[in-house]
Amino acid sequence: MNRHLLLASLSCAALAACGGGNDASTAATAAAPAASISSSQPAGAAAPASTVTSNPASIPAASTAPASSTTPSPSATTSTTAPASSPAPAAAPAADSAGTAQTCGIGSFQQDLLARINQARASSRACGATTYQAAGPVTWNARLFDAAAAHAQDMAANNYFSHVSLDGTTFSQRITAAGYAWSAVGENIAAGQTTPAEVMAAWLASPGHCANIMNAAYTEVAVACVRNDASQYKWYWAMELGHPQ
């Protein structure tokens, strides 16, 4: 089957204006790239029916980041691969089984994803034209999981794909609302991939997503997956990365 991959991502540090107060000396604070397509599909085509990832979202830590008491403000740089017209909401996804609706019913979900993330960080890696040195292991954070699960659930239930929720909430705002006090946060999202191996391969093959995963500033992570067969991509993934205050 011909598989497509829409690429995109976001990140944020506790700057005076998240997305608008970037440290020019920090390459990672550049604006998120425009959505691109890894297949031969033209950039203006409608979203494909198989798999997608977003532009990675991040607010990287910077040497000029203010004190931890600074309240993060929403990212001004986002990218969306959702169709121009808002699709009709899909039927709310039912739980795969008790307690597994936010992990797509995948066994050993947390252990599998955490092992794959730390395996990727354990060695230097080229993310596009940039080579990242090996980074220390990250640990799983329950509040980041709450943020990831809520966003994956929302995308699956309302049949859209974006770092920005339909009510305008950004990824950094969702993470803050989940009770996570951060100095740096990032987000990767994807849709259509059906296994941890597949979604990690897609993220690591994308320079922006790969950079989020390899960013040594992040020390905590969580991933969620929600399946809804009534939605366009059926499987919706969200990865949240952070460094606590």
Short mmCIF file of the C-alpha atoms (twelve columns), coordinates in Angstrom:
data_MODEL
# 
_entry.id   MODEL 
# 
loop_
_atom_site.group_PDB 
_atom_site.id 
_atom_site.type_symbol 
_atom_site.label_atom_id 
_atom_site.label_alt_id 
_atom_site.label_comp_id 
_atom_site.label_asym_id 
_atom_site.label_seq_id 
_atom_site.Cartn_x 
_atom_site.Cartn_y 
_atom_site.Cartn_z 
_atom_site.pdbx_PDB_model_num 
ATOM 1   C CA . MET A 1   0.000   0.000  0.000  1 
ATOM 2   C CA . ASN A 2   1.323   3.448  -0.910 1 
ATOM 3   C CA . ARG A 3   2.103   5.185  2.389  1 
ATOM 4   C CA . HIS A 4   2.331   8.941  2.813  1 
ATOM 5   C CA . LEU A 5   3.893   10.963 5.584  1 
ATOM 6   C CA . LEU A 6   3.141   14.611 6.267  1 
ATOM 7   C CA . LEU A 7   5.971   16.119 8.273  1 
ATOM 8   C CA . ALA A 8   5.828   18.941 10.792 1 
ATOM 9   C CA . SER A 9   6.728   19.892 14.560 1 
ATOM 10  C CA . LEU A 10  6.763   22.523 17.482 1 
ATOM 11  C CA . SER A 11  8.836   23.341 20.647 1 
ATOM 12  C CA . CYS A 12  8.898   25.980 23.424 1 
ATOM 13  C CA . ALA A 13  11.078  27.362 26.294 1 
ATOM 14  C CA . ALA A 14  9.925   29.491 29.160 1 
ATOM 15  C CA . LEU A 15  10.607  32.648 27.177 1 
ATOM 16  C CA . ALA A 16  8.892   35.995 27.684 1 
ATOM 17  C CA . ALA A 17  6.786   35.336 24.578 1 
ATOM 18  C CA . CYS A 18  6.723   31.697 23.602 1 
ATOM 19  C CA . GLY A 19  7.417   31.531 19.895 1 
ATOM 20  C CA . GLY A 20  7.925   35.282 19.745 1 
ATOM 21  C CA . GLY A 21  10.861  35.792 22.130 1 
ATOM 22  C CA . ASN A 22  13.290  33.325 20.640 1 
ATOM 23  C CA . ASP A 23  17.009  33.490 21.396 1 
ATOM 24  C CA . ALA A 24  18.560  34.150 17.995 1 
ATOM 25  C CA . SER A 25  21.730  32.337 19.071 1 
ATOM 26  C CA . THR A 26  19.828  29.089 19.578 1 
ATOM 27  C CA . ALA A 27  19.217  27.275 16.319 1 
ATOM 28  C CA . ALA A 28  16.472  25.174 17.814 1 
ATOM 29  C CA . THR A 29  14.338  28.242 18.440 1 
ATOM 30  C CA . ALA A 30  13.766  28.843 14.735 1 
ATOM 31  C CA . ALA A 31  10.169  28.859 13.549 1 
ATOM 32  C CA . ALA A 32  8.689   25.463 12.811 1 
ATOM 33  C CA . PRO A 33  9.062   24.494 9.153  1 
ATOM 34  C CA . ALA A 34  6.093   24.530 6.832  1 
ATOM 35  C CA . ALA A 35  4.344   21.212 6.397  1 
ATOM 36  C CA . SER A 36  6.065   19.028 3.838  1 
ATOM 37  C CA . ILE A 37  5.294   15.671 2.264  1 
ATOM 38  C CA . SER A 38  7.768   12.820 2.055  1 
ATOM 39  C CA . SER A 39  6.094   11.162 -0.909 1 
ATOM 40  C CA . SER A 40  5.678   12.530 -4.400 1 
ATOM 41  C CA . GLN A 41  2.279   13.958 -3.501 1 
ATOM 42  C CA . PRO A 42  2.169   17.695 -4.326 1 
ATOM 43  C CA . ALA A 43  2.267   20.024 -1.351 1 
ATOM 44  C CA . GLY A 44  -1.139  21.482 -2.140 1 
ATOM 45  C CA . ALA A 45  -2.919  18.131 -2.220 1 
ATOM 46  C CA . ALA A 46  -5.535  17.147 0.300  1 
ATOM 47  C CA . ALA A 47  -4.356  15.222 3.344  1 
ATOM 48  C CA . PRO A 48  -3.709  11.561 2.474  1 
ATOM 49  C CA . ALA A 49  -5.724  8.718  3.889  1 
ATOM 50  C CA . SER A 50  -2.914  6.674  5.410  1 
ATOM 51  C CA . THR A 51  -0.320  8.062  7.850  1 
ATOM 52  C CA . VAL A 52  0.768   11.532 8.845  1 
ATOM 53  C CA . THR A 53  2.953   13.291 11.370 1 
ATOM 54  C CA . SER A 54  2.805   16.945 12.315 1 
ATOM 55  C CA . ASN A 55  5.515   19.531 12.312 1 
ATOM 56  C CA . PRO A 56  7.254   18.844 15.660 1 
ATOM 57  C CA . ALA A 57  6.369   21.441 18.247 1 
ATOM 58  C CA . SER A 58  8.882   22.625 20.774 1 
ATOM 59  C CA . ILE A 59  9.875   25.490 23.003 1 
ATOM 60  C CA . PRO A 60  13.557  24.656 23.498 1 
ATOM 61  C CA . ALA A 61  15.477  25.712 26.554 1 
ATOM 62  C CA . ALA A 62  17.682  28.721 25.865 1 
ATOM 63  C CA . SER A 63  20.547  30.284 27.774 1 
ATOM 64  C CA . THR A 64  18.490  33.471 28.024 1 
ATOM 65  C CA . ALA A 65  15.411  31.731 29.437 1 
ATOM 66  C CA . PRO A 66  13.964  33.726 32.328 1 
ATOM 67  C CA . ALA A 67  13.546  32.412 35.856 1 
ATOM 68  C CA . SER A 68  11.301  29.426 36.397 1 
ATOM 69  C CA . SER A 69  8.565   31.673 37.741 1 
ATOM 70  C CA . THR A 70  7.947   33.000 34.227 1 
ATOM 71  C CA . THR A 71  4.535   31.973 32.962 1 
ATOM 72  C CA . PRO A 72  4.798   30.347 29.532 1 
ATOM 73  C CA . SER A 73  2.740   31.968 26.826 1 
ATOM 74  C CA . PRO A 74  1.360   30.201 23.763 1 
ATOM 75  C CA . SER A 75  3.563   29.365 20.815 1 
ATOM 76  C CA . ALA A 76  3.152   31.755 17.907 1 
ATOM 77  C CA . THR A 77  4.449   29.216 15.413 1 
ATOM 78  C CA . THR A 78  2.273   26.277 14.532 1 
ATOM 79  C CA . SER A 79  1.672   24.102 11.499 1 
ATOM 80  C CA . THR A 80  -1.326  22.051 10.570 1 
ATOM 81  C CA . THR A 81  -1.991  19.395 7.988  1 
ATOM 82  C CA . ALA A 82  -5.731  19.379 8.587  1 
ATOM 83  C CA . PRO A 83  -7.930  19.987 5.511  1 
ATOM 84  C CA . ALA A 84  -8.944  23.600 4.933  1 
ATOM 85  C CA . SER A 85  -12.548 22.804 5.710  1 
ATOM 86  C CA . SER A 86  -13.165 21.417 9.165  1 
ATOM 87  C CA . PRO A 87  -14.239 17.750 8.950  1 
ATOM 88  C CA . ALA A 88  -17.313 16.591 10.757 1 
ATOM 89  C CA . PRO A 89  -16.533 15.182 14.221 1 
ATOM 90  C CA . ALA A 90  -16.197 11.424 14.254 1 
ATOM 91  C CA . ALA A 91  -17.930 9.183  16.723 1 
ATOM 92  C CA . ALA A 92  -16.126 9.148  20.056 1 
ATOM 93  C CA . PRO A 93  -13.684 6.229  20.272 1 
ATOM 94  C CA . ALA A 94  -14.608 3.389  22.555 1 
ATOM 95  C CA . ALA A 95  -12.026 2.006  24.966 1 
ATOM 96  C CA . ASP A 96  -10.014 -0.862 23.526 1 
ATOM 97  C CA . SER A 97  -10.392 -2.527 26.901 1 
ATOM 98  C CA . ALA A 98  -10.534 -1.278 30.480 1 
ATOM 99  C CA . GLY A 99  -7.838  1.354  30.973 1 
ATOM 100 C CA . THR A 100 -6.275  1.029  27.508 1 
ATOM 101 C CA . ALA A 101 -8.204  3.607  25.446 1 
ATOM 102 C CA . GLN A 102 -5.233  5.999  25.622 1 
ATOM 103 C CA . THR A 103 -2.663  3.421  24.552 1 
ATOM 104 C CA . CYS A 104 -4.572  1.935  21.594 1 
ATOM 105 C CA . GLY A 105 -4.801  -1.349 23.482 1 
ATOM 106 C CA . ILE A 106 -1.099  -2.007 22.863 1 
ATOM 107 C CA . GLY A 107 0.520   -4.261 25.466 1 
ATOM 108 C CA . SER A 108 3.530   -2.944 27.426 1 
ATOM 109 C CA . PHE A 109 2.892   0.427  25.774 1 
ATOM 110 C CA . GLN A 110 4.829   2.610  28.213 1 
ATOM 111 C CA . GLN A 111 7.773   0.244  28.488 1 
ATOM 112 C CA . ASP A 112 7.989   -0.209 24.719 1 
ATOM 113 C CA . LEU A 113 7.880   3.502  23.849 1 
ATOM 114 C CA . LEU A 114 10.257  4.505  26.639 1 
ATOM 115 C CA . ALA A 115 12.759  1.841  25.609 1 
ATOM 116 C CA . ARG A 116 12.618  2.965  21.961 1 
ATOM 117 C CA . ILE A 117 13.018  6.641  22.866 1 
ATOM 118 C CA . ASN A 118 15.996  5.986  25.141 1 
ATOM 119 C CA . GLN A 119 17.559  3.611  22.637 1 
ATOM 120 C CA . ALA A 120 17.395  6.401  20.042 1 
ATOM 121 C CA . ARG A 121 18.953  8.903  22.472 1 
ATOM 122 C CA . ALA A 122 21.734  6.524  23.523 1 
ATOM 123 C CA . SER A 123 23.783  7.112  20.363 1 
ATOM 124 C CA . SER A 124 24.604  10.150 18.259 1 
ATOM 125 C CA . ARG A 125 22.138  10.574 15.415 1 
ATOM 126 C CA . ALA A 126 21.781  12.682 12.293 1 
ATOM 127 C CA . CYS A 127 18.437  14.479 12.198 1 
ATOM 128 C CA . GLY A 128 18.462  15.784 8.671  1 
ATOM 129 C CA . ALA A 129 21.576  17.927 8.233  1 
ATOM 130 C CA . THR A 130 22.189  18.248 11.980 1 
ATOM 131 C CA . THR A 131 23.991  15.618 14.034 1 
ATOM 132 C CA . TYR A 132 22.964  15.339 17.678 1 
ATOM 133 C CA . GLN A 133 25.211  13.805 20.297 1 
ATOM 134 C CA . ALA A 134 23.918  11.037 22.513 1 
ATOM 135 C CA . ALA A 135 21.590  12.353 25.212 1 
ATOM 136 C CA . GLY A 136 20.771  11.036 28.646 1 
ATOM 137 C CA . PRO A 137 17.733  8.813  29.156 1 
ATOM 138 C CA . VAL A 138 14.336  10.362 29.777 1 
ATOM 139 C CA . THR A 139 11.835  9.148  32.346 1 
ATOM 140 C CA . TRP A 140 8.074   8.738  31.954 1 
ATOM 141 C CA . ASN A 141 5.965   11.519 33.466 1 
ATOM 142 C CA . ALA A 142 2.304   10.982 34.349 1 
ATOM 143 C CA . ARG A 143 1.303   14.615 33.832 1 
ATOM 144 C CA . LEU A 144 2.879   14.706 30.393 1 
ATOM 145 C CA . PHE A 145 0.931   11.518 29.673 1 
ATOM 146 C CA . ASP A 146 -2.287  13.239 30.732 1 
ATOM 147 C CA . ALA A 147 -1.568  16.056 28.262 1 
ATOM 148 C CA . ALA A 148 -0.663  13.646 25.462 1 
ATOM 149 C CA . ALA A 149 -3.702  11.451 26.090 1 
ATOM 150 C CA . ALA A 150 -6.086  14.405 26.152 1 
ATOM 151 C CA . HIS A 151 -4.799  15.713 22.822 1 
ATOM 152 C CA . ALA A 152 -4.754  12.312 21.103 1 
ATOM 153 C CA . GLN A 153 -8.288  11.717 22.377 1 
ATOM 154 C CA . ASP A 154 -9.448  15.119 21.136 1 
ATOM 155 C CA . MET A 155 -7.965  14.653 17.660 1 
ATOM 156 C CA . ALA A 156 -9.461  11.173 17.328 1 
ATOM 157 C CA . ALA A 157 -12.899 12.178 18.595 1 
ATOM 158 C CA . ASN A 158 -13.125 15.385 16.541 1 
ATOM 159 C CA . ASN A 159 -11.406 14.141 13.382 1 
ATOM 160 C CA . TYR A 160 -8.616  16.715 13.036 1 
ATOM 161 C CA . PHE A 161 -4.816  16.698 13.104 1 
ATOM 162 C CA . SER A 162 -2.940  19.682 14.490 1 
ATOM 163 C CA . HIS A 163 -0.780  20.880 17.388 1 
ATOM 164 C CA . VAL A 164 -3.487  23.467 18.070 1 
ATOM 165 C CA . SER A 165 -6.754  22.187 19.528 1 
ATOM 166 C CA . LEU A 166 -10.032 23.198 17.910 1 
ATOM 167 C CA . ASP A 167 -10.609 25.664 20.765 1 
ATOM 168 C CA . GLY A 168 -7.267  27.346 20.021 1 
ATOM 169 C CA . THR A 169 -5.313  25.765 22.892 1 
ATOM 170 C CA . THR A 170 -1.617  25.258 22.105 1 
ATOM 171 C CA . PHE A 171 0.517   22.309 23.152 1 
ATOM 172 C CA . SER A 172 2.330   24.330 25.830 1 
ATOM 173 C CA . GLN A 173 -1.001  25.455 27.286 1 
ATOM 174 C CA . ARG A 174 -2.273  21.862 27.364 1 
ATOM 175 C CA . ILE A 175 0.871   20.726 29.169 1 
ATOM 176 C CA . THR A 176 0.553   23.545 31.706 1 
ATOM 177 C CA . ALA A 177 -3.143  22.746 32.216 1 
ATOM 178 C CA . ALA A 178 -2.187  19.140 32.988 1 
ATOM 179 C CA . GLY A 179 -0.238  20.443 35.998 1 
ATOM 180 C CA . TYR A 180 3.272   20.142 34.553 1 
ATOM 181 C CA . ALA A 181 5.513   23.072 35.595 1 
ATOM 182 C CA . TRP A 182 8.132   23.293 32.863 1 
ATOM 183 C CA . SER A 183 11.208  25.164 31.693 1 
ATOM 184 C CA . ALA A 184 11.173  23.535 28.238 1 
ATOM 185 C CA . VAL A 185 8.553   21.470 26.418 1 
ATOM 186 C CA . GLY A 186 8.073   19.878 23.020 1 
ATOM 187 C CA . GLU A 187 5.449   17.896 21.166 1 
ATOM 188 C CA . ASN A 188 5.411   15.407 18.298 1 
ATOM 189 C CA . ILE A 189 2.136   14.144 16.854 1 
ATOM 190 C CA . ALA A 190 1.377   11.512 14.251 1 
ATOM 191 C CA . ALA A 191 -1.616  9.686  12.809 1 
ATOM 192 C CA . GLY A 192 -2.213  6.425  10.973 1 
ATOM 193 C CA . GLN A 193 0.722   4.444  12.350 1 
ATOM 194 C CA . THR A 194 -0.442  1.279  14.112 1 
ATOM 195 C CA . THR A 195 2.549   0.249  16.263 1 
ATOM 196 C CA . PRO A 196 5.180   1.929  18.463 1 
ATOM 197 C CA . ALA A 197 7.849   0.760  16.023 1 
ATOM 198 C CA . GLU A 198 6.088   2.388  13.092 1 
ATOM 199 C CA . VAL A 199 5.442   5.726  14.759 1 
ATOM 200 C CA . MET A 200 8.982   5.945  16.176 1 
ATOM 201 C CA . ALA A 201 10.449  5.156  12.746 1 
ATOM 202 C CA . ALA A 202 8.353   7.946  11.222 1 
ATOM 203 C CA . TRP A 203 9.387   10.480 13.857 1 
ATOM 204 C CA . LEU A 204 13.076  9.574  13.679 1 
ATOM 205 C CA . ALA A 205 13.019  9.829  9.884  1 
ATOM 206 C CA . SER A 206 11.765  13.436 10.135 1 
ATOM 207 C CA . PRO A 207 14.477  16.000 11.033 1 
ATOM 208 C CA . GLY A 208 12.224  18.119 13.267 1 
ATOM 209 C CA . HIS A 209 10.666  15.225 15.167 1 
ATOM 210 C CA . CYS A 210 14.062  13.556 15.482 1 
ATOM 211 C CA . ALA A 211 15.526  16.791 16.906 1 
ATOM 212 C CA . ASN A 212 12.820  16.877 19.577 1 
ATOM 213 C CA . ILE A 213 13.560  13.279 20.564 1 
ATOM 214 C CA . MET A 214 17.332  13.874 20.649 1 
ATOM 215 C CA . ASN A 215 17.140  17.197 22.500 1 
ATOM 216 C CA . ALA A 216 19.254  16.789 25.642 1 
ATOM 217 C CA . ALA A 217 17.280  19.575 27.345 1 
ATOM 218 C CA . TYR A 218 14.320  17.217 27.740 1 
ATOM 219 C CA . THR A 219 14.452  14.850 30.697 1 
ATOM 220 C CA . GLU A 220 10.851  13.574 30.807 1 
ATOM 221 C CA . VAL A 221 8.454   12.199 28.221 1 
ATOM 222 C CA . ALA A 222 5.126   10.512 27.653 1 
ATOM 223 C CA . VAL A 223 3.309   9.147  24.603 1 
ATOM 224 C CA . ALA A 224 -0.369  8.388  24.117 1 
ATOM 225 C CA . CYS A 225 -2.330  6.743  21.315 1 
ATOM 226 C CA . VAL A 226 -6.089  6.800  20.742 1 
ATOM 227 C CA . ARG A 227 -7.843  4.771  18.072 1 
ATOM 228 C CA . ASN A 228 -11.124 5.751  16.454 1 
ATOM 229 C CA . ASP A 229 -12.038 3.865  13.292 1 
ATOM 230 C CA . ALA A 230 -14.606 6.543  12.419 1 
ATOM 231 C CA . SER A 231 -11.867 9.203  12.077 1 
ATOM 232 C CA . GLN A 232 -9.821  9.816  8.946  1 
ATOM 233 C CA . TYR A 233 -6.537  8.361  10.204 1 
ATOM 234 C CA . LYS A 234 -7.987  5.971  12.823 1 
ATOM 235 C CA . TRP A 235 -4.821  5.988  15.036 1 
ATOM 236 C CA . TYR A 236 -3.766  9.279  16.665 1 
ATOM 237 C CA . TRP A 237 -0.469  9.682  18.550 1 
ATOM 238 C CA . ALA A 238 0.932   12.461 20.742 1 
ATOM 239 C CA . MET A 239 4.372   12.638 22.354 1 
ATOM 240 C CA . GLU A 240 5.072   15.313 24.973 1 
ATOM 241 C CA . LEU A 241 8.627   16.038 26.087 1 
ATOM 242 C CA . GLY A 242 9.630   18.319 28.918 1 
ATOM 243 C CA . HIS A 243 12.125  19.586 31.434 1 
ATOM 244 C CA . PRO A 244 10.536  20.462 34.793 1 
ATOM 245 C CA . GLN A 245 11.164  23.723 36.573 1 
# 
